[in-house]
Amino acid sequence: MSTIEFIIFDLDGTLVDSEAICNRAFIDLLPELGNRSSIEALVQMNRGRKFAEILSGLELSFNLELDAGFERRYRKRVKELFSLELQPIEGVPEMLKTLDLPKCIASNAPLAKISHALEVCGLVEHFEGNIYSSYEIGAWKPDPGLYQHTISDAGFRPEQCVVVEDSEVGIRAAEAAGIGAFLYAPERSFSNEENCIVFQSMDDLADLIAHRNNAAQQCAAAGRK
């Protein structure tokens, strides 16, 4: 077991409380969708998925036909809602101030959306110059390519890193990249697996990482005896 030296954060649903907002934008633009689904159901359906797959899923599940300009209108509506309503996940600002390790964001979202979300939520200072977007890399979770590029560019090995995610899609990407993961699941029930630690509050993350690093140091010390 190696100590954690680099933390990779997902964005939506992990650092910023954006998932309900993003899915409400679909209902705002597609009123017929609101009669057939709820925001909560759409969040569960779309969490962590590539945007193109989300659109295909909406078309298939609800017999919709989205025109070529829909993505532009959707991005515009999400930006408007973010400016009005977006907040950081509870406990995130405090956690980021106390977590004294190099960190970055690796997200399936476009770079402009990531930057706007961080600006609105006052989190820019923690990630300036350390943002990785699938749109820039050309690989979307659960493909491990985004995480592989991130740790290579940052100069770390997989065993030195940990991913903080809120979706099973992201956890699968981390596992495929050989990186340990923490799954933020405040309202869902998961059991801890070998490569994934589940937690319910951002207030606990710094302590969980410190505990993991203390255990790794103790193992290393025992191995030297």
N, C-alpha and C positions, 0 to 999 in steps of 0.2 A: 504494500500500500504506500503510495506517494502522497506527500502533502499537496494541498491545493494551492497553486500559485497564480492562477488566472481564472476569472469567473466570466462566463458568457451568458448574458441575459437575453431571453426573448423579450419582445415589446408588448404586444397586445395581450391583455389579460394577465400579464406577469408584472410589468412595471406601471402600465396605465390601464385605467378601467374603461376600455374602449370597445369591448366586444358587443355589448348591448347597443351602443351607439352605432357601430358599423352595420349591425343587422337591422336596426330601426331605419337606417337610410334606404335599405331595400324596400321596406314597406312604404316609406314616404314616396318613393319613385314608382312603386308598383302597388297601388291601392288594392288591387284584387288579391294580392298576396296576403294582406292583413285579414281577409275573410277566411283564409285557409290555413293559416299558421300563426304562431305567436313569436315574439322576439326571443323568448327563452328557448323555444324549439329550434329556431334558426341558429342561435348561438351553439347549441349542441350539435347541430348538423354541420356547421361550417368551421368549428374551432380548429385552428391550426392549419387549415387547408390552403393550397395554392389558389389564388384568386380565379384563375381560368377554370379550375375544377369546381369552385363554388358556383360560378355562373352556369357551367354545364349541369351541375346538380340541381340548380333552381329550375332550369329549363325542363329537365327530365322529370323532376318530382312534381312540378306544378303545371306542366304542359304550357310553358311560356316560350315566346320567341323574342329574344332580346336583340335589338338592332345594334349596328356598329358603333353608334354614339353613346350606348348605355354606360360603358365604363367611365367615359369622361364626365357624364352627368353624375354618376355615383361618386367619383372622387371629389367632385365639387361639393356635393351635399355632405359628405363625410367631413371635409375641411370646414364647412360652415358649422356643423354640429360640434366638432372638436373645439372650435374657437369659443363657442357658447357654453359647452357643458363638460368637456373632458377634465378629469381629475386623475391624479396618481392613485394607484392601488393603496389602500390604507396601510400605513407603516413604511412605505417605500422611501420617502424622503429621509426619514430618520435612519433607516437601514443603510442607505447608500452613504450617509455621512459617517457611520461607524464602521463600515466594512472596508478596512484598510488593506485592500489587495487590488492589483491591476484588474480592470474589468472592461467589458465591451458589450455592445448589442449586436446580435445576429438575428435578423428577422426576415420573414417571407414578404414583408411589406416594402413598397417603394421607398427610396431614400427620402423623397420629399415628405411623405407621410410620417416617417420616423422623426425627421427633424422638426416638423410642425408639432407633433405630439410632445416631444421633449421640451420644446419652447413653451407651449401652453402650460405644461405641468411644472415648469421650473426645474427641469432635471438636466439641462444641457451641459452644465459644468462638469458633470460626472462622466460624460461620454464624448467630449469633443475630440474629433480625430480618431475615434474608436467605434465606428458604426459600420456594420456590414449588412448589405441588403442583397437578397436573392436576385433582385433585378440587375444588380451590378455584377454578380458572380455567374449567373445563368444556371443556378441549381436551387431547387426549392425543397424544403423539408416535406416528406421524410427522407429524401435523398441526403446522404451525409456530406455532399460536396460543399455546402455552405459552411458547416462546422470545420471540415478539413481545411478549407481555404483560410478560415479565420485563425485557427491555431498556428498554421504554417506562417501566415503573414505576421502574426504577433510573436513568433519565435518560441513557441512552447510545444511540448510533446503531449499527446492525448492524456497520459496518466497524470500530468500536472494540472489538468483543467477540470472544470465542472460546468455543466449547463444548468441554468435555472429556467424552467419551462412551466407552462400551464396546460399543455396539450399532449395527448398520447402520440400525435404525429411528431412533435418535437422530441419526445423521449426516444422514439424509434430512430430518429436521425442521429441523436447523441450516441445511442447504443451502437449503431452501424459505424460511427466514427471512432468507437473505442473510448468514449468520454463518459465519465460518471455523470449522474444527473440528480437534481432536486426537482420534484414535481410539486408546484403550488396548486393545491386543490382545496380551497376553503369551504366549499359546499358539496364536495364529492367525496366518496369513500373509496380509497385504494389501499391495498396492502403494500408494504415496502418489499421491493424486489432487490436482487443482488446488486444491480447496477442503478438503482433508483431509490431515493429517500423521499417519502411523501411528507409534506408539512402543510399546515393550515393557516399560519399567520406569518407575515413578513417580519414581525417582531422577533421570530425565532431563528431566522436564517443565519444571522451572524454567529449565534451560539452553536448552531448545527455545524457550520463550517469550522469553527474553532475546535469543536469536539472531534471532528474528523481529522483535523491536522494534529491535535494532541495525540490521538490514537496512532496516527502514522509515525509520529516522532518516537513514541514509546516502542512501537514495533521495530523501528530502525535501531534504537538504542539496545533493545534486547538481542537483535541480530549481531551487534558488534561485540557482545560479551562472549 
